[in-house]
Amino acid sequence: MADQAPPFSRIVANLPAAVPFVPPEELERKTGVKVRLRLGANESSFGMSPLAREAMENSLGENHLYGDALSLDLKMELATRHGIATEMITVAGGIDELLGWIARVFLNPGDPVTASLGSYPTFHYHVEGFGGRLHKVPYRGGKNDLDALAETARNTGSRIVYLANPDNPTGTWFTAAELKEFRRQLPADCLLLLDEAYLEFAPAAAHLPLDPADPGVIRTRTFSKAYGMAGLRIGYAFAQREIITAFDKIRNHFGVSRIAQIGALAALQDERFLQHVVEEVAAGRREYETLAETLGFAAYPSATNFVAIDTGDADRAAAIQDALWQRGVFIRVPGVAPLNRCLRVSVGTPGERQEFARILRKVMAEL
Ligand SMILES: *Cc1c(COP(=O)(O)O)cnc(C)c1O
């Protein structure tokens, strides 16, 4: 018998051993702190639609069955709402899973990819996991630098450009007109991966109209954020038919649970609830902006369910994050400069916001 595990693939053997995502549960176990305010993962404090909840409760007895491997009911509902064919939609266990499919479908080992430095890390993680080579473009003035992203994509011959609109971790957004111009600047054979995890929170001007004639765009959406269903793991993507067919060659066909399909379908029916969440979140963002101002900080303009508060200094942000954690407040500080000066705080309920403001003020007075 061999005394070592069989060799890993070259790609995996060369990946760093670090675990990229440390959840608050693990931080609790490691530090002995109990989380009181969970505002670091942009989960929805407003929960999910009561219609979705009821539909899922009524379906508990069906869960010895797999879900429909095609998620056809959900696709048909999405197709009707967006005026496109069901063949242009795929459903997955959240955007995070979709990002993996996209890297796998479009990349050969060594292929170049462009994304912003410090942008959503799960995309970077999947690109590296499939052997792609990331070219990272710094944020400029607190926003994705569209001109530099397009230039890097052209200069490197990138296969994929990743852009979150609205963005995480800044919360900022671009208009449809700006996105169209960006698309025009990209090489024709480069995929634009538009991650729209927060689109429901964004003003109408940020909604790029679907263009079925443009084969080079994938748009990813999720039930995790505005719909408040992060733990159910369900999201979807719009893309050209050939791309959806390519996903079918490699995807985990039973990866979406039946209960998630049922919950998502019901959630789409409850537009009033979604509207309520969007309004509550907008009010919460304004509160955070005011809070930031009173502490002498600037808040990035946000079209998401979180606000990035710029403390002006990375060490200060780290010290505040630490002091907040000691008091049971979970927020995030982005890992890369210059965004590592920011506290990224999810919009909580009015009660959570009040508690957060009270604790943050206390921390600032003590530091
Ligand atoms: C939260 C988030 C996701 C994750 O979505 P899931 O559907 O829960 O996997 C993807 N992209 C961005 C930019 C996010 O902030």
The ligand as an ORCA input file, in Angstrom:
! r2SCAN-3c Opt
* xyz 0 1
  C     -24.001     37.263     -2.610
  C     -23.392     37.304     -3.962
  C     -23.425     36.182     -4.794
  C     -23.873     34.846     -4.271
  O     -25.093     34.475     -4.714
  P     -25.668     33.030     -4.374
  O     -26.790     32.941     -5.317
  O     -26.063     33.032     -2.936
  O     -24.598     32.026     -4.653
  C     -22.919     36.301     -6.076
  N     -22.399     37.448     -6.515
  C     -22.328     38.539     -5.741
  C     -21.742     39.790     -6.278
  C     -22.803     38.484     -4.431
  O     -22.649     39.538     -3.635
*
